[in-house]
């Protein structure tokens, strides 16, 4: 039986089969979500927040808890979309608003340009660059350093 899920901030509703994970639904809708580890709960790139209905999802596994512990801003309502299986109704999932740093092919091409949407950390979804900010050479260097750190973290996950 299908369960209804609400996606914020896009105010879109979707349905998910009972016991399917949130990631499958997000990918089906081609939404802005990463999944670097292939859905094994090891990388936290599919991190989302559950604004309502956390009790309608499967409990967090030991693997998910360990991976979420790597995220410094992890909250009680944090989940990995690949690990959260839908069991009931009334789930509201908050998606990150912006573009993941890992989605940008050529950072140098951004120098001197104003970003239209926030640039997000690909693991925890935190905002690295606010929308509307002009990208400087120094900022590009910082973003490149962040990518190296992210790659190192994922290699150890």
TAGI-V631066 format. One record per residue. RES is the residue in one letter. PSI is psi in whole degrees, 0 to 359 (999 if undefined). BURIAL is # if it has 9 or more other C-alpha atoms within 8 Angstrom, else .. D_FIRST is the distance of its C-alpha to the first C-alpha in whole Angstrom. Layout:
res->[RES,RES]
psi->[PSI,PSI]
burial->[BURIAL,BURIAL]
d_first->[D_FIRST,D_FIRST]
This chain:
res->[X,X,X,X,X,X,X,X,X,X,X,X,X,X,X,X,X,X,X,X,X,X,X,X,X,X,X,X,X,X,X,X,X,X,X,X,X,X,X,X,X,X,X,X,X,X,X,X,X,X,X,X,X,X,X,X,X,X,X,X,X,X,X,X,X,X,X,X,X,X,X,X,X,X,X,X,X,X,X,X,X,X,X,X,X,X,X,X,X,X,X,X,X,X,X,X,X,X,X,X,X,X,X,X,X,X,X,X,X,X,X,X,X,X,X,X,X,X,X,X,X,X,X,X,X,X,X,X,X,X,X,X,X,X,X,X,X,X,X,X,X,X,X,X,X,X,X,X,X,X,X,X,X,X,X,X,X]
psi->[138,144,145,134,140,135,126,151,14,358,44,140,147,168,150,138,145,132,1,153,162,327,318,321,318,318,322,327,6,45,163,84,141,164,69,329,4,22,22,3,27,344,339,13,350,23,131,167,140,110,330,150,22,330,348,8,160,152,157,131,169,319,313,316,319,316,318,332,339,339,120,331,23,131,170,326,11,139,156,122,330,340,340,107,137,122,336,189,171,22,129,118,129,120,150,139,109,194,133,140,320,348,350,118,319,93,322,332,346,345,128,356,154,123,138,326,158,149,126,150,128,348,312,358,5,153,121,324,124,146,142,352,143,133,125,166,320,317,321,320,319,320,322,320,320,320,320,315,321,315,319,316,317,327,331,353,999]
burial->[.,.,#,#,#,#,#,#,.,.,.,.,.,#,#,#,#,#,.,#,#,#,#,#,#,#,#,.,.,.,.,.,#,.,#,.,.,.,#,.,#,#,#,#,#,#,#,#,#,#,#,.,#,#,.,#,#,#,.,#,.,.,.,#,#,.,#,#,.,.,#,.,.,.,.,.,.,#,#,#,#,#,#,#,#,#,#,#,#,#,#,#,#,#,#,.,.,.,#,#,#,.,.,.,.,.,#,.,.,#,#,.,.,#,#,.,#,#,#,#,#,#,#,#,#,.,#,#,.,#,#,#,.,#,#,.,.,.,.,#,.,.,#,#,.,.,#,.,.,#,.,.,.,.,.,.,.]
d_first->[0,4,7,10,13,17,19,23,26,24,22,20,16,13,10,8,6,6,9,11,14,15,18,16,15,18,20,18,19,22,23,26,25,27,26,29,28,26,23,25,25,29,30,28,28,24,25,24,24,21,23,20,17,19,18,14,15,16,20,22,24,27,27,25,28,31,30,29,33,34,33,36,34,31,30,28,25,25,23,22,20,20,19,17,13,11,10,10,11,14,15,18,19,23,24,28,30,33,33,33,37,36,35,38,40,44,45,48,47,46,50,51,48,46,42,40,37,37,37,35,35,33,32,32,31,35,37,40,41,41,40,43,45,48,48,51,52,52,48,47,49,47,44,45,46,42,41,43,42,38,39,41,38,36,38,38,35]
